[in-house]
Amino acid sequence: MTSSMPFEQDEPRLHGEYKVPGGKLVVVDLDVVDGRFAHVSLSGDFFLEPDEALLDINRAVTGLPEGSTPAEISAAVTAALPADTVLFGFSADAVAVAVRRALSKASGWADHQWEVIPPSVLPTHLNVALDEVLTEQVGAGLRKPTLRFWDWEEPSVVIGSFQSFRNEVDPDGVARHGITVVRRISGGGAMFMEAGNCITYSLYVPQSLVDGISFADSYAFLDAWVMAALEKLGITAFYVPLNDIATEQGKIGGAAQKRLANGGMLHHVTMSYDIDADKMVEVLRIGKEKLSDKGTRSAKKRVDPLRRQTGLARTEIIKAMQEVFTERYGAAESCITDAELGTARERVQSKFGTEEWLHRVP
């Protein structure tokens, strides 16, 4: 008896799904035959014109080596599409992510067991050291992907990995206000942080979660949950490329990232709750060039605190964020282990608390 199926199926087909942030669902079903993609079928709730372009995409992916990178898959799809093709709600990059997820090279939020570490007061040096240690732990598979909320007591400035201490910080203001200055492992700009005036959190994730997603798009992708939490509190927030988070009333925060060689990734965000703008401009050197593309003359006007926009206590906002993350991803509450804390303290002594690290960019 001859089967009506176009091919025989001994193993379940590989299946990958990717929901584009702010866009549509992209689904890919495929097989791997002799190390190459076969029987590729793209589907989803996206829009695509002309209709025949769906077959062009399937043909473009079919025959590619199993080890194709996201960039190679995306390039093949792009090259196969006629010039007048319109992709609405998805992209060639999104197809690549779905393919990689089918191969288990890329992962989705639901593929991981998540943990949340609630705020606990720690010295700022220890907070930045823990970011490195916990990212390493996730990369090595020794800790589940984790969301950690910071807390601290001493007024601090946390400068980016590549910032010049001399150019970013005013030593007179630092001395006058008793500011602790530390350097973190991620890039980006300086954060002025007094106890209770900011909300800071760190995500420690495997890089497979953002496999195939561009560096720029990964910011909004990793913060979709917090945008939902802010929406729940009555705030409509959005990303201003590359890494600013804003509302119609102004900037409320910024994000930074660091990817480690062992596969771990750090994504952290600081949002202003009730910032002392006068003190901030006495401590930080925020020049005209920094503000040149921000559409404002004053650094004081760049940051619009969450307290004014919500009328809520800082603890209530953090609680709402934690609840949304927990509900979305089935996260369990966790804590920093004694071993992780001990390693972080050692890292403060050898790195984050040293003058060499603080002034590595003079």
SERO-4910 file (N, C-alpha, C, O; in steps of 0.05 Angstrom, whole numbers):
BEGIN
 pado doro    nc1    nc2    nc3   cac1   cac2   cac3    cc1    cc2    cc3    oc1    oc2    oc3
  Met    A     17    -24      0      0      0      0     18     25      0     36     27     16
  Thr    A     12     43    -18     28     68    -20     17     89     -2     -7     95     -2
  Ser    A     34    101     14     26    122     33     20    148     17     34    154     -2
  Ser    A      0    163     26     -7    189     14     11    211     25      9    234     15
  Met    A     27    205     44     45    225     56     67    231     37     77    213     23
  Pro    A     76    257     35     98    264     17    125    253     25    143    252      9
  Phe    A    128    245     50    152    233     59    146    216     83    127    221     97
  Glu    A    163    196     88    158    179    111    170    192    136    190    205    135
  Gln    A    156    188    158    163    201    183    169    181    205    150    169    216
  Asp    A    194    177    210    202    158    231    204    172    258    197    160    279
  Glu    A    213    197    258    216    212    283    197    236    283    190    245    262
  Pro    A    190    245    307    173    269    308    188    293    294    212    295    296
  Arg    A    172    309    281    184    332    267    195    352    288    184    354    310
  Leu    A    215    367    281    226    388    298    208    412    296    199    419    275
  His    A    202    424    319    182    445    320    194    469    337    203    465    359
  Gly    A    193    492    325    202    516    339    183    539    337    171    543    315
  Glu    A    179    554    358    161    577    359    175    601    370    191    599    388
  Tyr    A    169    624    358    180    649    368    159    671    365    150    677    344
  Lys    A    152    684    388    134    706    388    150    732    387    165    738    405
  Val    A    148    746    364    163    771    361    153    792    381    129    796    382
  Pro    A    170    804    397    161    825    415    146    847    400    157    860    383
  Gly    A    121    851    408    104    871    395     95    862    368     82    878    353
  Gly    A    100    837    360     93    827    333     77    801    335     61    798    353
  Lys    A     83    784    316     67    760    312     82    734    319    106    735    324
  Leu    A     67    712    320     79    686    325     90    674    300     76    673    279
  Val    A    114    664    301    127    650    278    132    622    286    145    617    307
  Val    A    123    603    270    126    574    276    140    560    253    133    565    230
  Val    A    159    543    260    174    528    239    173    498    247    180    491    269
  Asp    A    165    482    228    167    453    230    186    443    209    184    451    186
  Leu    A    204    425    216    224    416    197    236    389    206    231    380    228
  Asp    A    251    378    187    266    354    193    296    360    187    302    379    173
  Val    A    313    343    197    341    344    189    348    318    176    346    296    188
  Val    A    357    319    151    364    295    135    392    299    125    399    318    111
  Asp    A    410    280    133    438    281    125    450    308    132    466    319    116
  Gly    A    444    318    155    456    342    165    446    368    153    457    389    156
  Arg    A    423    366    138    412    390    126    382    392    131    369    372    136
  Phe    A    371    417    131    343    421    136    326    410    113    333    413     90
  Ala    A    305    396    120    287    384    100    258    388    108    252    391    132
  His    A    240    388     88    211    389     93    204    413    111    188    410    130
  Val    A    215    436    105    211    459    121    183    471    116    175    474     93
  Ser    A    169    477    138    142    489    136    140    512    156    141    508    180
  Leu    A    137    536    145    133    560    161    104    566    164     89    564    145
  Ser    A     95    574    188     68    582    193     67    603    215     87    609    227
  Gly    A     43    614    221     40    634    242     18    653    236      4    650    216
  Asp    A     14    672    254     -8    691    251      2    718    240    -11    739    243
  Phe    A     25    717    226     36    741    214     22    747    187      4    732    179
  Phe    A     30    769    174     20    776    148     43    776    128     65    784    135
  Leu    A     37    766    104     59    764     84     47    768     56     27    755     49
  Glu    A     59    786     41     51    791     13     76    791     -4     97    803      3
  Pro    A     75    778    -28     53    762    -39     51    735    -25     69    727    -11
  Asp    A     29    722    -29     24    697    -16     45    676    -22     52    659     -5
  Glu    A     55    677    -47     75    657    -55    102    659    -40    118    641    -41
  Ala    A    106    682    -27    131    685    -12    135    665     10    157    660     18
  Leu    A    112    654     20    114    633     40    130    609     30    147    598     44
  Leu    A    125    601      5    140    579     -7    169    587    -12    187    570     -9
  Asp    A    174    612    -18    201    622    -22    218    619      4    241    611      3
  Ile    A    205    625     26    219    623     52    224    594     58    246    587     67
  Asn    A    204    576     54    209    548     59    232    537     42    248    522     52
  Arg    A    232    545     17    253    535     -1    281    546      7    301    533      4
  Ala    A    281    571     17    306    583     25    319    569     48    344    566     49
  Val    A    303    560     67    314    546     90    320    516     84    340    505     94
  Thr    A    304    504     67    309    476     59    336    473     46    344    488     28
  Gly    A    351    454     56    378    449     45    400    462     59    424    456     55
  Leu    A    394    481     77    416    494     92    428    474    112    413    457    122
  Pro    A    454    477    118    466    459    137    453    461    165    445    483    173
  Glu    A    452    439    179    441    439    206    455    459    224    443    470    243
  Gly    A    481    463    219    496    481    236    495    510    228    512    526    237
  Ser    A    477    518    210    475    546    201    471    565    224    455    559    242
  Thr    A    485    587    224    481    607    245    455    623    240    444    622    218
  Pro    A    445    637    260    422    654    256    426    674    233    407    678    217
  Ala    A    450    685    231    455    705    210    454    692    182    444    704    163
  Glu    A    464    667    180    463    653    154    435    645    146    428    647    123
  Ile    A    419    637    165    391    630    159    375    655    150    361    655    131
  Ser    A    379    677    166    366    702    159    374    712    132    357    722    116
  Ala    A    400    711    125    410    720     99    398    704     76    391    715     55
  Ala    A    396    678     80    385    660     60    355    667     54    347    668     31
  Val    A    340    672     75    312    680     72    310    707     58    294    710     39
  Thr    A    325    726     67    325    753     54    331    751     24    318    764      8
  Ala    A    352    736     17    361    734    -10    340    720    -28    339    725    -52
  Ala    A    323    704    -16    303    689    -32    278    704    -37    262    696    -54
  Leu    A    273    726    -23    248    741    -25    249    762    -47    269    776    -49
  Pro    A    228    763    -63    227    784    -84    228    812    -71    221    815    -47
  Ala    A    237    832    -86    241    859    -75    216    871    -64    217    887    -45
  Asp    A    192    863    -75    167    876    -66    153    861    -44    130    866    -37
  Thr    A    167    841    -32    155    825    -10    151    843     15    169    858     22
  Val    A    128    840     27    122    854     52    118    834     75    101    817     73
  Leu    A    135    836     95    132    819    119    122    837    141    136    856    149
  Phe    A     99    831    152     87    847    173     83    831    198     70    810    198
  Gly    A     95    840    220     93    826    245    115    806    250    116    793    270
  Phe    A    133    803    230    156    785    233    178    793    213    175    812    199
  Ser    A    200    778    213    223    785    196    239    760    190    233    738    200
  Ala    A    258    762    172    276    740    167    291    731    192    296    707    196
  Asp    A    298    750    209    311    744    234    293    727    252    302    708    265
  Ala    A    267    733    252    248    718    268    246    689    258    243    670    274
  Val    A    247    685    232    247    658    221    272    643    231    270    619    238
  Ala    A    295    656    231    319    644    241    317    635    270    326    614    278
  Val    A    305    652    287    301    645    315    284    620    318    290    602    333
  Ala    A    262    619    303    244    596    304    258    570    295    254    549    307
  Val    A    274    573    274    290    549    265    309    540    286    311    516    292
  Arg    A    323    559    298    343    551    319    329    539    344    339    521    357
  Arg    A    305    549    350    290    537    372    281    509    365    280    492    383
  Ala    A    274    504    340    267    477    332    290    458    337    286    434    343
  Leu    A    314    468    333    338    451    337    348    450    366    367    437    372
  Ser    A    334    465    383    342    468    412    368    483    415    381    481    435
  Lys    A    376    498    394    399    515    396    391    541    410    407    554    424
  Ala    A    366    549    405    355    573    418    333    564    437    321    543    433
  Ser    A    329    579    458    308    571    478    289    594    482    295    617    476
  Gly    A    265    587    492    245    606    499    242    608    529    254    592    544
  Trp    A    227    628    539    224    631    568    213    606    580    221    598    602
  Ala    A    194    592    566    181    569    578    200    544    579    193    524    592
  Asp    A    223    546    566    241    523    567    258    522    592    274    503    596
  His    A    255    542    609    272    544    633    256    545    658    233    555    658
  Gln    A    268    536    680    256    540    706    268    565    718    293    567    721
  Trp    A    251    584    725    261    611    733    260    614    763    243    602    777
  Glu    A    278    630    774    278    637    802    278    667    805    288    682    788
  Val    A    268    677    828    268    705    834    281    709    862    273    696    881
  Ile    A    300    727    864    312    734    889    302    762    897    308    782    884
  Pro    A    285    764    919    274    789    927    296    808    937    319    799    941
  Pro    A    290    834    940    310    853    949    321    846    977    306    839    995
  Ser    A    347    849    980    361    848   1006    383    868   1006    398    870    986
  Val    A    386    883   1027    406    904   1028    434    893   1029    441    878   1046
  Leu    A    450    902   1009    478    894   1007    494    918    999    484    936    986
  Pro    A    520    919   1006    538    940    996    538    941    966    536    920    953
  Thr    A    541    964    954    540    967    925    562    950    912    558    938    891
  His    A    586    950    924    608    934    913    599    904    911    606    891    891
  Leu    A    585    895    931    576    867    931    554    862    910    553    841    898
  Asn    A    537    882    906    517    879    885    529    876    857    520    858    842
  Val    A    549    892    851    561    889    824    577    863    822    579    851    801
  Ala    A    590    855    844    605    830    844    586    806    840    592    787    825
  Leu    A    563    807    853    543    786    850    533    784    821    527    762    812
  Asp    A    531    806    808    523    805    779    542    788    763    533    772    746
  Glu    A    568    791    768    587    774    753    585    745    762    585    727    745
  Val    A    584    740    788    584    713    799    560    698    790    562    675    781
  Leu    A    536    710    793    511    696    786    509    691    756    497    671    747
  Thr    A    519    710    740    519    706    711    537    682    704    530    665    687
  Glu    A    560    680    716    578    657    712    564    631    720    566    611    707
  Gln    A    549    632    743    536    607    753    515    598    733    512    574    728
  Val    A    499    616    722    479    608    702    492    598    677    483    578    665
  Gly    A    513    611    668    527    602    644    539    574    647    540    558    628
  Ala    A    548    568    671    559    542    677    538    520    683    545    497    687
  Gly    A    513    528    684    492    509    691    490    503    720    477    483    727
  Leu    A    502    519    737    502    514    766    479    529    780    474    524    804
  Arg    A    465    547    766    442    561    777    422    563    755    428    567    731
  Lys    A    396    562    763    374    566    744    374    595    735    382    613    751
  Pro    A    364    602    712    361    630    704    346    645    726    326    635    737
  Thr    A    355    669    732    346    683    756    341    712    752    356    725    737
  Leu    A    321    723    765    316    752    767    323    760    796    312    748    815
  Arg    A    341    780    799    348    789    826    343    819    828    352    835    811
  Phe    A    328    827    849    325    855    855    346    865    874    352    852    894
  Trp    A    359    887    868    379    899    885    366    914    908    343    923    907
  Asp    A    382    918    929    377    938    950    403    946    962    422    930    961
  Trp    A    405    970    973    430    981    983    424   1004   1002    402   1014   1003
  Glu    A    444   1013   1016    441   1035   1035    458   1059   1028    448   1082   1029
  Glu    A    483   1055   1021    501   1077   1017    495   1091    990    491   1077    970
  Pro    A    495   1118    989    492   1132    963    515   1124    945    538   1124    953
  Ser    A    508   1118    920    528   1106    902    526   1117    873    505   1126    865
  Val    A    548   1115    859    548   1118    830    560   1092    819    581   1084    827
  Val    A    546   1080    800    555   1056    787    561   1063    758    543   1069    742
  Ile    A    587   1063    750    595   1071    723    597   1047    705    602   1025    715
  Gly    A    594   1051    679    595   1030    660    624   1020    656    643   1034    663
  Ser    A    626    996    646    652    983    643    672    999    627    696    998    632
  Phe    A    662   1015    608    680   1029    589    681   1059    594    692   1073    578
  Gln    A    669   1068    616    668   1097    621    694   1106    635    706   1090    650
  Ser    A    702   1130    630    724   1143    643    715   1153    670    697   1169    672
  Phe    A    729   1145    691    722   1155    718    724   1185    719    707   1199    729
  Arg    A    746   1196    708    751   1224    709    730   1240    694    721   1262    702
  Asn    A    721   1230    671    701   1244    655    673   1242    665    656   1259    658
  Glu    A    667   1221    680    639   1216    688    632   1226    716    608   1232    721
  Val    A    652   1228    734    646   1233    762    660   1259    771    683   1264    764
  Asp    A    645   1275    785    656   1300    797    667   1294    825    651   1288    843
  Pro    A    693   1294    829    704   1286    855    695   1304    878    692   1294    900
  Asp    A    691   1329    873    681   1347    894    653   1339    903    647   1338    927
  Gly    A    636   1334    884    609   1325    890    608   1299    904    592   1294    923
  Val    A    626   1280    896    628   1254    908    636   1257    938    624   1244    955
  Ala    A    656   1273    943    666   1277    970    645   1291    987    640   1284   1010
  Arg    A    632   1312    976    613   1328    991    588   1311   1000    578   1315   1022
  His    A    580   1293    983    556   1277    988    562   1249    998    543   1233   1001
  Gly    A    587   1242   1002    594   1216   1012    586   1193    994    574   1173   1003
  Ile    A    592   1196    968    584   1176    948    604   1154    945    628   1159    943
  Thr    A    595   1129    944    611   1106    937    610   1102    907    589   1101    895
  Val    A    633   1102    894    635   1098    865    645   1070    859    666   1062    869
  Val    A    631   1055    842    639   1028    834    636   1026    804    622   1041    791
  Arg    A    650   1006    793    648   1001    764    636    973    760    644    954    774
  Arg    A    617    971    742    604    945    736    617    932    712    634    943    699
  Ile    A    608    907    705    620    893    683    606    899    656    617    893    635
  Ser    A    583    911    657    568    917    632    575    946    623    584    962    638
  Gly    A    569    951    597    573    977    586    551    996    594    537    991    614
  Gly    A    548   1018    579    527   1037    585    536   1059    603    560   1062    608
  Gly    A    517   1075    612    523   1100    627    522   1097    657    515   1075    668
  Ala    A    529   1119    670    531   1119    700    503   1120    712    485   1132    701
  Met    A    500   1107    735    475   1107    750    480   1120    777    498   1113    792
  Phe    A    464   1140    784    465   1153    810    443   1140    827    420   1141    820
  Met    A    452   1128    849    434   1112    865    436   1118    895    456   1113    907
  Glu    A    414   1129    906    412   1132    935    392   1111    944    375   1102    929
  Ala    A    393   1104    970    375   1084    981    346   1094    977    339   1116    985
  Gly    A    330   1077    964    302   1083    961    295   1100    937    272   1106    932
  Asn    A    316   1110    922    309   1128    900    309   1114    872    302   1127    852
  Cys    A    316   1088    871    317   1074    846    305   1046    850    303   1036    872
  Ile    A    298   1034    827    291   1005    827    311    992    807    311    999    783
  Thr    A    327    974    818    347    961    801    343    931    802    339    919    824
  Tyr    A    343    918    779    342    889    778    362    878    758    369    892    739
  Ser    A    369    853    762    388    839    744    375    813    735    364    798    751
  Leu    A    377    807    709    369    781    698    394    766    691    412    776    677
  Tyr    A    397    741    700    419    723    694    407    701    676    392    684    686
  Val    A    414    700    651    402    682    632    422    668    615    445    677    612
  Pro    A    415    644    604    432    632    584    430    647    558    408    656    551
  Gln    A    451    649    543    450    664    518    432    651    497    425    663    477
  Ser    A    425    625    501    407    612    483    380    626    482    365    624    462
  Leu    A    373    641    503    347    654    505    345    677    484    324    684    475
  Val    A    368    688    476    368    710    456    382    701    431    389    718    414
  Asp    A    386    675    427    399    665    402    383    674    378    359    669    376
  Gly    A    396    687    359    383    696    335    370    723    337    362    735    317
  Ile    A    367    733    361    355    760    365    378    780    365    398    776    378
  Ser    A    374    802    351    395    822    349    401    834    376    385    833    394
  Phe    A    426    844    379    434    857    404    414    878    412    406    880    435
  Ala    A    406    895    393    387    917    398    360    906    407    348    916    426
  Asp    A    349    886    393    323    875    399    322    860    425    301    856    437
  Ser    A    345    850    434    346    834    458    338    850    483    328    839    502
  Tyr    A    343    876    482    335    893    505    305    892    510    296    885    532
  Ala    A    290    899    490    261    899    493    250    871    498    231    867    513
  Phe    A    263    851    485    254    823    489    257    814    518    239    802    529
  Leu    A    279    821    531    284    813    559    268    829    579    266    821    602
  Asp    A    257    852    570    242    869    589    213    870    583    198    887    593
  Ala    A    203    852    566    174    852    560    157    848    585    136    861    588
  Trp    A    167    832    604    152    827    629    150    852    646    129    857    658
  Val    A    171    868    646    170    892    663    153    914    650    140    930    664
  Met    A    151    914    624    133    933    610    104    925    617     87    943    621
  Ala    A     99    899    619     72    890    627     66    898    656     43    905    662
  Ala    A     86    896    673     82    904    701     76    934    704     59    942    719
  Leu    A     91    950    688     86    979    689     58    985    678     45   1003    688
  Glu    A     50    971    657     24    975    646      2    969    666    -18    983    668
  Lys    A      7    948    682    -11    941    704    -14    963    724    -35    966    737
  Leu    A      7    979    727      8   1001    746     -2   1028    733     -1   1049    746
  Gly    A    -10   1026    708    -20   1049    694      0   1065    679     -5   1088    672
  Ile    A     24   1053    674     45   1067    660     51   1053    633     57   1029    633
  Thr    A     48   1068    612     55   1057    585     84   1065    579     90   1088    573
  Ala    A    102   1045    580    130   1050    576    139   1038    550    126   1020    539
  Phe    A    161   1048    539    172   1038    514    202   1042    513    213   1058    528
  Tyr    A    215   1027    495    244   1030    492    251   1052    473    238   1055    452
  Val    A    271   1068    480    282   1088    462    310   1077    455    327   1076    473
  Pro    A    315   1068    430    340   1055    424    364   1071    433    364   1095    430
  Leu    A    385   1059    444    387   1030    446    376   1019    472    364    998    473
  Asn    A    380   1034    494    376   1021    520    362   1039    540    363   1034    564
  Asp    A    348   1060    531    332   1077    549    303   1067    550    292   1059    530
  Ile    A    292   1068    574    264   1062    578    250   1088    585    259   1103    603
  Ala    A    228   1094    571    215   1120    574    185   1117    574    174   1097    566
  Thr    A    172   1139    582    143   1143    579    140   1169    564    159   1183    558
  Glu    A    115   1177    559    110   1203    546    119   1226    564    124   1248    553
  Gln    A    122   1221    590    131   1242    608    161   1245    610    171   1264    621
  Gly    A    176   1225    599    205   1227    600    218   1200    606    205   1180    608
  Lys    A    245   1201    607    260   1176    612    255   1167    641    255   1183    659
  Ile    A    252   1141    644    249   1130    671    271   1110    678    273   1103    702
  Gly    A    287   1102    659    308   1083    665    325   1075    642    321   1085    619
  Gly    A    344   1058    647    362   1049    626    372   1021    632    372   1012    655
  Ala    A    379   1006    611    388    978    613    417    975    603    427    992    588
  Ala    A    430    954    612    457    947    603    460    917    603    445    903    617
  Gln    A    478    907    586    482    878    584    512    871    583    529    887    576
  Lys    A    517    846    590    543    834    587    540    804    581    526    790    595
  Arg    A    554    795    560    553    767    553    580    754    559    601    764    550
  Leu    A    580    732    574    605    719    582    612    696    563    594    686    549
  Ala    A    637    689    563    647    668    545    635    641    551    634    624    534
  Asn    A    625    636    576    615    610    584    585    607    577    573    587    584
  Gly    A    573    627    563    545    624    555    526    638    573    502    639    567
  Gly    A    535    650    595    518    665    612    514    694    602    532    704    588
  Met    A    492    706    609    487    734    601    474    749    623    456    740    637
  Leu    A    484    773    627    473    792    647    457    814    632    467    826    613
  His    A    433    819    641    417    841    632    406    855    657    391    843    672
  His    A    414    880    661    404    894    685    393    922    678    402    934    659
  Val    A    375    931    695    360    956    690    359    971    716    355    960    738
  Thr    A    362    998    714    357   1016    736    336   1036    728    338   1049    707
  Met    A    315   1038    744    293   1057    739    292   1077    762    296   1070    785
  Ser    A    287   1102    756    286   1123    776    259   1123    790    238   1123    778
  Tyr    A    261   1122    817    236   1123    832    231   1151    844    210   1163    839
  Asp    A    251   1162    858    248   1189    870    275   1202    871    285   1208    893
  Ile    A    287   1206    848    315   1215    847    318   1244    855    301   1261    849
  Asp    A    340   1250    869    347   1278    876    364   1289    852    388   1286    851
  Ala    A    350   1302    834    363   1312    809    384   1332    815    404   1333    801
  Asp    A    380   1349    835    400   1370    841    426   1356    850    448   1364    842
  Lys    A    424   1336    867    448   1322    876    461   1307    854    485   1305    852
  Met    A    444   1295    836    455   1279    814    473   1295    797    495   1286    789
  Val    A    465   1320    790    482   1336    772    507   1348    786    525   1358    773
  Glu    A    507   1346    813    531   1354    827    551   1331    828    575   1336    831
  Val    A    541   1307    826    558   1283    828    568   1273    801    591   1265    798
  Leu    A    551   1275    781    557   1265    754    564   1289    736    552   1310    738
  Arg    A    583   1284    718    589   1304    697    572   1296    673    578   1278    657
  Ile    A    550   1310    669    531   1305    647    533   1328    628    520   1349    632
  Gly    A    549   1325    607    555   1348    589    535   1351    567    516   1336    564
  Lys    A    540   1372    551    522   1379    529    522   1357    508    501   1352    496
  Glu    A    544   1344    502    545   1323    482    528   1300    490    514   1288    473
  Lys    A    527   1293    516    511   1271    526    481   1277    520    466   1258    515
  Leu    A    474   1302    523    446   1310    520    438   1317    491    415   1323    486
  Ser    A    458   1318    473    454   1329    446    432   1316    430    419   1329    414
  Asp    A    428   1289    434    408   1275    419    384   1267    436    368   1250    427
  Lys    A    381   1279    460    360   1272    478    336   1291    477    316   1286    490
  Gly    A    339   1313    462    317   1331    460    311   1347    485    289   1356    490
  Thr    A    331   1351    502    328   1367    526    353   1381    533    375   1371    526
  Arg    A    351   1404    546    375   1420    553    385   1412    581    409   1417    587
  Ser    A    368   1401    597    376   1396    625    376   1367    632    357   1353    626
  Ala    A    397   1358    646    398   1331    656    376   1325    676    366   1303    678
  Lys    A    368   1346    691    347   1343    711    321   1335    698    305   1321    710
  Lys    A    316   1344    673    291   1338    660    291   1311    646    271   1302    636
  Arg    A    315   1298    644    316   1273    629    304   1250    644    296   1230    632
  Val    A    303   1251    671    294   1229    687    268   1236    701    267   1255    716
  Asp    A    247   1221    696    221   1226    707    213   1204    727    207   1182    718
  Pro    A    214   1209    753    212   1188    772    185   1173    772    164   1185    766
  Leu    A    187   1147    778    163   1130    779    144   1138    802    120   1134    800
  Arg    A    155   1150    823    138   1158    845    117   1178    836     94   1176    843
  Arg    A    126   1198    821    107   1218    811     87   1207    792     63   1215    792
  Gln    A     95   1188    775     77   1177    755     57   1157    766     36   1153    755
  Thr    A     65   1144    788     47   1123    799     33   1131    825     11   1122    831
  Gly    A     47   1147    841     37   1153    868     39   1130    887     28   1130    909
  Leu    A     54   1109    879     57   1085    895     84   1084    910    103   1097    901
  Ala    A     85   1069    931    110   1065    946    128   1047    929    119   1031    913
  Arg    A    154   1051    932    174   1036    917    170   1006    921    172    990    902
  Thr    A    164    998    946    160    969    951    136    958    936    137    934    928
  Glu    A    115    974    932     92    965    917     99    960    888     89    941    876
  Ile    A    115    978    877    123    975    848    140    950    845    135    934    826
  Ile    A    159    945    863    176    921    861    159    896    865    163    876    851
  Lys    A    140    897    883    122    874    887    106    868    862    103    845    854
  Ala    A     96    889    848     81    884    823     99    872    802     91    855    787
  Met    A    124    882    800    143    871    781    148    841    786    148    825    768
  Gln    A    153    835    812    159    807    819    135    789    813    138    767    804
  Glu    A    111    799    819     87    783    814     83    777    785     76    755    777
  Val    A     86    797    768     83    793    739    103    773    728     96    756    713
  Phe    A    128    776    736    149    758    727    143    729    736    145    710    721
  Thr    A    135    726    761    128    700    772    105    687    758    106    663    752
  Glu    A     84    703    753     60    692    739     67    684    710     58    664    701
  Arg    A     82    701    697     88    696    668    105    672    664    100    656    646
  Tyr    A    125    668    681    145    648    676    146    626    697    164    609    697
  Gly    A    126    625    715    125    604    735    149    604    753    159    582    761
  Ala    A    159    627    760    184    629    776    179    622    805    158    627    816
  Ala    A    200    611    817    199    605    846    218    624    860    239    632    850
  Glu    A    211    631    885    228    649    901    254    634    909    253    610    916
  Ser    A    276    648    908    302    637    914    318    656    931    307    676    940
  Cys    A    343    649    936    360    667    951    389    663    942    395    644    928
  Ile    A    406    681    950    434    679    944    446    659    963    441    660    988
  Thr    A    461    639    953    472    619    971    497    630    985    509    650    977
  Asp    A    504    616   1007    528    625   1022    553    623   1005    571    640   1007
  Ala    A    554    603    988    577    599    970    579    622    950    600    633    945
  Glu    A    556    630    938    555    652    919    563    678    933    578    694    921
  Leu    A    553    682    957    560    707    972    590    707    978    602    728    977
  Gly    A    601    684    986    629    683    992    646    689    968    666    703    970
  Thr    A    639    677    945    653    683    920    652    712    913    672    724    904
  Ala    A    628    724    916    625    752    910    642    770    928    654    790    919
  Arg    A    644    763    954    661    778    972    691    776    964    705    796    965
  Glu    A    699    752    956    726    749    946    731    766    921    752    777    917
  Arg    A    710    767    903    712    783    879    714    813    885    727    828    870
  Val    A    701    822    906    704    850    915    733    856    922    744    876    915
  Gln    A    745    837    937    773    841    946    792    841    923    812    856    923
  Ser    A    788    823    904    807    820    882    802    838    858    820    842    842
  Lys    A    777    848    856    770    863    831    754    888    837    764    910    834
  Phe    A    729    884    845    710    907    845    716    928    866    707    951    863
  Gly    A    730    921    887    737    940    907    765    952    904    774    968    921
  Thr    A    778    946    881    806    955    877    806    981    861    789    987    845
  Glu    A    827    997    866    831   1022    850    837   1015    821    830   1030    803
  Glu    A    851    992    816    857    985    789    832    981    772    831    990    749
  Trp    A    812    968    783    787    963    768    771    990    766    761    996    744
  Leu    A    769   1004    788    754   1029    787    765   1049    767    750   1063    754
  His    A    791   1050    764    804   1070    747    816   1057    722    834   1067    710
  Arg    A    805   1034    714    817   1020    691    814   1037    665    831   1034    647
  Val    A    793   1053    664    792   1074    644    795   1100    660    776   1108    673
  Pro    A    818   1114    658    823   1137    675    802   1159    673    804   1179    687
***
